[in-house]
Amino acid sequence: MRIECSKCEMYQSSHCDDCLVTALLHPSEEAVEIDEDLDPPLQTLAGSGLIPVLRFRPRKEEPPEVADSA
């Protein structure tokens, strides 16, 4: 799983501070890679309250603006 924090809807918000990526991986400005094999154990730990959940939510891309036809 590839996560780019700057492309998350919650980037630099209070939710970002309580995210798995911020808490465990201290992301830099670059993308973070999480191996798919780690997903089940991470979900188990998060479900038990031992680590924060992954709060990444991709930003919705804005549709391109349609030029006015005159």
C-alpha positions, 0 to 999 in steps of 0.5 A: 500500500502506497500512502502519500500523506500530502494527498490525504483529506486529513493532511496536517489536521488534528486527525493526522496526529492520531494516524498510524502513519504519523505515529509509527512511521514518522513520514517524510515528504515522500510516499510511505510503503506499507507491505500488504502482509502487514495489514492484518496484524496492523488492523488487529493491533489498532482494533485492540487500541494498541496503535492508532488506525490508518486514517488515510483518505485520498482527496477527491480530485476536482473535475477539470473546469469547463471553459466558457464557450462564447 
